[in-house]
Each structure stands twice: as structure tokens, then as C-alpha cells.
Amino acid sequence: MTDIATPTVEPMTSGSRGFDSQRALRVAPVVVILVLCIVLPLMLSEFWVDRITGWIPLAIAALGLNLLTGYNGQISVGHGALYGLGAYTSAILVGDQGWPLFLAVLGGALVSFAAGVIIGLPALRIRGLYLALVTLSVAVLFPELVRQAEGLTGGTGGYYITEPQVNSRGVVVDRPIRLEAPEWTGLANDQWRFYVFVVIAFACFVLARNLVHSRTGRAMIAIRDNEVAAEVNGVNVARIKVLTFGVGSALAGVGGGLYALWRTQLFPQSFTLLASFYFLVAMVVGGPASIIGPAIGAVFYGFFADVITPELPERVKPATPLILGVLLIVLMRVAPGGVVGLARTTMARFAVARAAPRGADSESAAGEDETASISRSEE
Amino acid sequence: MADFFRYLVIGLGNGAIYAMIGLGLVVIYRATGLLNFSQGEIAMFTTFIVWSFTQAGIPLWASMLLGVVAGFLIGVVLQRVIIQPFGDPHQKPLTLVIVTIGMFLGINAFAQLIWGTDTKALDPLFGNGQFEIFGVGIAWQKVGALAVLAVEVVVFWLIFQRTKIGLAMRSVASNSESSALVGIPVSRVLMIGWGLAASIGAVAGTFTAVDRGVDSNLMILTLIYALAAITLGGFDSLVGAVVGGLIVGIVTEVVPRYVDFLAKVPLAPAFALILIVLLVRPEGLFGTKRVARV
């Protein structure tokens, strides 16, 4: 089940060279993204800040999917259901139970974690194609169940996170509960919301990075590359797989909870099979088995859905998933490592070319060989 | 009791449709070890083609046959253009899962692009009439679906057991490397397998469309039922697809009638079936048990 994995290219770096350009190249995108995150809300209009805020939950959910599928090799076609579960749980905790917003997101994450573990247990016996089949069914089943549980979720009519409030004319109206900027920040609500989401997302990404680089993370990758070999080497396969399913789902739950806070209204049709497919698109475009990949993929998807699609003529709009579908197929063919994979390959070629400046003829050939054969160990 | 009998027949009629999609899935799985998640969408697409032919004044049954031919061509093209370049799916099953999901997205959107998002009506192939048996009215359409399924099974059986191409397909399914060595054009055989699998979609779609109309979501639920059917019957068994389809049809029709909280979620029993079978007997009722060598 190693086939989605990116052939990770991590060329040898000589530490004695003073300026470590490899490390700089790896850190650069993170710095660029952070700077953009700080600057963008101050420059863009309220409308666009709000839109971009909506891309963050997608990035976190895609990160969860990436841990599960990219790093651990367990394919989930149903991550939209866990996202939806987190969203509805958080929304109901806020709207019906009156929980504080962040606690509600945490609650959503915990419920998704539990659901992930419950799906992860049978996944120990059901793997590969069969797991894809089961998760696909979960994805189709979820919106049906939401429609059915009308008393709790509002069914097809949707769930609105609101509280009754007396307005200026003394009439009681339902006001959506949203994150609002505290006085001392001097920020507009949309900017505050964006920054809060970014901080949560950053925490999730750092958490995922540390997890992947830990003993557990190496076990996850070992299971993906060769389950039997991992088991022989003393990895507790069952524990790691269930744990990964739980953590991947919890991240989907956090994403869902933030989505609920952002939209303040939820409809079952937002969490269909298509949602699960879009997470896959975000993961594959950004780069499976990379930490920053899902963020890049989410930005790509958001840009595609919010910036490009509205520009298209009305008649062509239904065709946008067509473009995503074709992109998915083409990427799997030419760049299974997504954007990050392409960047890694390019960097490796660059490094090889620099390491052997005299063998000008063999440069490109060596580059090909290197990318194909360099050990796939992660970092 | 009369009610139960009626649900049973309705369930069998629906089950025939699931079995048809299941047959397509099994044909591709046997030949290539690939689970084609876009099977339902191909069927939906060809059903739109059937609808377009009826709009041109061609009788429904003839349109359906034209849809079958169109489905065959679509299957051939998809295999050649998209699947073939990825090589042997046994080597990288997950890559091909993602590829078929890409096809799912693409075909679904392409149909909306061509035919729009309105639901189109399609007449029942066997009319709206019904006949009575033991005082229970039974629609001809449901019996017709079973009859058509029977015809399909016979045709498939003849192709697989009595033709040279069928022999080649069985050979490739059993061992594609050895088949190539004895001179079977493996790639062309796989192409024809895809064509066959895609061709029956038009028939399944024409039956599904009667109750709910044709739109781009036509086959999404049917696909899950068909997947449940082949899980139950065994991924590599044609008999299993038929028996599994009929059982899933009955279960998803009868259970929600008697269990209140499932009334609107007929998908739930199908899902439970998938989960239980995969956990208890992953090879299904008629499938070949797979033993992995370590």
C-alpha cells in the first residue's frame, strides 16, 4: 500500500557549509505562508478575508486525511463524514447547549476522534480497496443520517447557530453566534476570526509535524511501506493504525468545528461524498505525505472555488468538478507527489547538479536516477 | 403477508438493478483487480444518452440498446485513455482508487455540463401496468427488470464460456503474465472487459430512472447498493453479484418497512451488510478466498 506515498527525496546535506541552503529552502515556504497570513487580512477587503478564512478548516481536515492516507497508507474516501460530524457536534454544543465556542470545537474534535477510532477498529481487518469501499459508504450514509435525525440537526432545513436577542427596536430576533474581536485588539471581526483560525491551524500543523517526526510517526510510515516488516520490527501495528485513524479524524473534527463557527449554518448537502472527494483533491494537489502539502492544496482548492469559479460563465459552472477530476487523474499520473513532490524533485535535481558540476553530460540522467532511487525514508 | 409479498417483489426488482451494476463491477475487478468507483457514473452518463435518443423519437427499447453500444465505447475509451497508462492496478490499488474517484467527479460534472441540472423523465420500459397474483398487484416493470437481468446473465455466461474472447478474459483474470506469454493480447482484452462492464450501465440506469428521473445523482445510491451486493456475493463472482444484488434489494426494501427509524435511511441496512460481511467473511458468499504469502 505504498503507492500514494511520495517518493521522498531528501538529499544529503553537508552541515559544514555554513549556510544550509537545503534547510533554507524547506523553511522558506513556511515563512512565506506565515507572513502572508499576517499581512493579507490587513490588506484585503472584508469579503475576501471572510472567504480566505473559510479555506482554513479545509486545510486542517486535509491534514487529517493526509496523516491517515499519506503517512499511514489507510485510504479514507469518507473524511467528509468526520468533518461533518465535527461540524454538527460543535454547532449543537454552541447552539443548544450554550458551550463556549472553543470548547465546542474541542468537543467536536473529541467526538470525531471517537468516531475515527470506531471506524479504525474494523479497518484493522478491512484494508486497501475494502477500506475505500467502507469509507465511501460512510460518506454517502452521513448526510442521510443527518436528514433523518431532524430533531437534533434540523434535517434538510439546516442547523443555525443562533441565540435569541432583543434588538434595538425591542423585538426578539435570532442572532448568529460568531467569533467577535475583543475591544483591545482594535481589529475588525473578520480579521480577528482569520487570525484565530490561523493560530489554531498552525497549532494543528505543528502538532502533526511533531507527530510524524516522532517514534509513532516513524511507525506510521513503516506500516504504510510494509506492514509485515513493521510488525516484525516490533511496531504495534493495530495500536498505531487505530491511533492514526483517531488523530486523522480528530483533525477533520477540528476543521469541521471551525467550519461551523465560520458559516454559522449547516446543511446536510455540505457534507456529501463530494466534500470527501475535495479533501482528496486538496491532499493530492498539495502533496500526500508532506505536512505543508494539505495547506497548499486547500489554498489551491479555495482559490479555484472562490476566485476562479465565480468568474466562469453561468453555463460552464457545473463543469468545475470536471476540471478537478481531470486534475486528480493527471496529477496521479505525472506528479503523484503533488506540488510538494514536484518541489522536492526539483530541489534534488538542483542539489545533484551542484554536487557534480563537472559531469555536465550526465547531469539530467543522474537527476532522474536520484529521484527514483534515493531512499524513501522520511527526513 | 400480502404486503410482505409485495415488498419482496419490489425488492427483487430493485435488486435486479443492483445486480446489473454489480456485474459490471465484478467484470472489471476480475480482469484487473480494480474496484471501479466510477461504474455508477458511467451508467448515469449512458442513461442520459438513452434519454437523448428517446427525445429524438427513437423508441425506448431501441434507445436503450443504443445506450448499451455507447456505454461499450465509453468503457473502451476510458480504459485506453485513463486506466491503461497506469499499468497493472495490482501494483498500486490506491492510486487507481483515486483515479476512479477523479473519473467519478469528471463524468458527473460532464453530464451536468451537457444535459444541465434539471431532472429528466424516462418512461418505464415495461409500461405502467401491473398484474395480480394471490391478490397482490405486481408491476410489470419489476418483473421486467428481473427478466432483463436474466437475459444479461445468460449473455455474459455465453460470452465468458463460449467465445474466444471470453476464454481470453478468463485467462487474463487468472494470470495476466502467463496469458501474455501464450500470445493473448492482454491490453486489448482488458479494454473489451471495460467496454462490457460499462455497456450494462445503460440498462441499469434506464430501470433506475423510472422512479426518480434522470439527473447527475442518478446512480450514487445505486452504486453503494451494488457495492454491498458484490461484497456479499464476493468481488470476483458473477453469480455472487446476482445473488448479492437480489438479497440487497430485498433487505433494503423490506427492513425499512418494518423498522421505523430506518424508514428514510434504506442505505443503513446496506451499509451494515457491507461491514458485517467484510468483518466476518471478507471473501463473500461465492468469492475466492485470498491468501497472502508473507
Interface residues (C-beta under 8 A of the other chain):
Chain A: M1 D3 I4 T69 G73 I75 V77 P122 R125 I126 G128 L129 Y130 A132 L133 V134 L136 S137 V138 V140 L141 E144 L145 R147 Q148 V228 L273 L274 F277 L280 V281 V284 V316 P318 A319 T320 P321 L322 I323 L324 G325 V326 L327 L328 I329 M332 R333 P336
Chain B: L35 F37 I82 P85 F86 Q91 K92 P93 L94 T95 V97 I98 V99 I101 G102 M103 F104 L105 G106 I107 N108 A109 F110 Q112 L113 G116 T117 I220 L221 I224 L227 A228 T231 F261 K264 V265 L267 A268 A270 F271 I274 L275 L278 L279 P282 V294
